[in-house]
Amino acid sequence: MSDTITTTLTMLGAIAEDPDSYVAQWKRRTGGKVVGAFPMNFPAEIAHAAGALPVIIQENREPDSIGRNLLAEFYCGYTRNIADQAAKGRLDGYDGFFLADHCIQLLGAVDVVRSESEDRPLYFGQLESAMGATWTPEVVREKMRSFVDEMAVFAGTSVTAAALSRSITLFNENRRLLRTLFAARRSGNARLTATQLQSLVKSGMVMDKAEHTRALRHIVAGLDEVTRDHRVRIHLSGHFCHAPKPEILQTIEECGAIVVDDDLYHGARYISTDVAEDVDPLAAISDWYLQRDANMPCPTRVRHATDWEDRLIESIESSGAEGVIVLMAKFCEPHMLYYPQLRKRLSEYGIAHLLIETEHDGVPVESIRTRVEALLERIRRTDRPAADVPEYQDVVK
Ligand code: SF4
């Protein structure tokens, strides 16, 4: 890997680690407004088209303190940390907030943000979650229209169709570049670690999209040739809204695994779907919301035609993953409710898997190490056919 790529990866990793500093620096540099967007469905293209910087609000690394009293213990780590950040003034760099989701716990956290940030606008557009209903496309289109209108009020400028189309094109390129890197990983390119790939996605949720895209172009252009090795190929699954801690990813790889694919929000889920560029941009954004769930089913949505477990099995067959590690944020209800189904399907297919629950405060690295080592040993001892690994040129498009 060249020195310049290493430098670029280090720069993106630093931004992923400390988004607040980037936001402050961007505001000083541009004088623009920053939109704090909550995961996982807000179409950031709309904020970008209004000239604002859309930033998906990340879990931070500070131990929770004040915020512990604001949400009950059985809220997930992400939402409790958001409440903590709001109470400590760590969200003061945002000029307003947009939310397009309705996980109950997220709503609770956003209520805390609303009460702690009374001087700033917070817009909640509840998107339809019955994805297959006949009325859904029309309702979603109306909601997307309301996002555009609210964003225009927030930014003090109109959001034109032409600006939205330009933002869509830029965001699509960004997603495509990330998918190229993910495809390289799937084919066995071991030179990007799971932590580095996560940093690429996470920094993209924070940075100015044009700046991030330039960095990605540089990395993709200098991508090394593939070197396959004999590490156990693992698929990471789950973990909505916030990124698994890098220590967890590092521990998994230190045990002798290579992460070849995932369906994490800070991973393949985030970049699964492009927005059509050849139709009315508002219609395209609405379709993106619907199509995204078809491509990468999410347990916070309801669609009878597709299932997450089917998608998971397809991914495993295509990547040649030999086992699955499910990363679940403790108390994440949508994931908890869906997990038994995933587990059942993995067992039916004889695919070794391990559940690791995560929390905001503390990572029990040694306990995780022991459990991952046991999983890998089980996979190595299983008389499974050699992984059918796709060729690099077949997966990099
Ligand atoms: S979907 Fe899960 S991780 Fe996201 S806010 Fe809701 S409970 Fe937390």
Residues whose N, C-alpha, C, O or C-beta is under 5 A from the ligand:
A	BS01	SF4	C76 Y78 C103 Q105 L106 F240 C241 A329 F331 C332 E333 P334
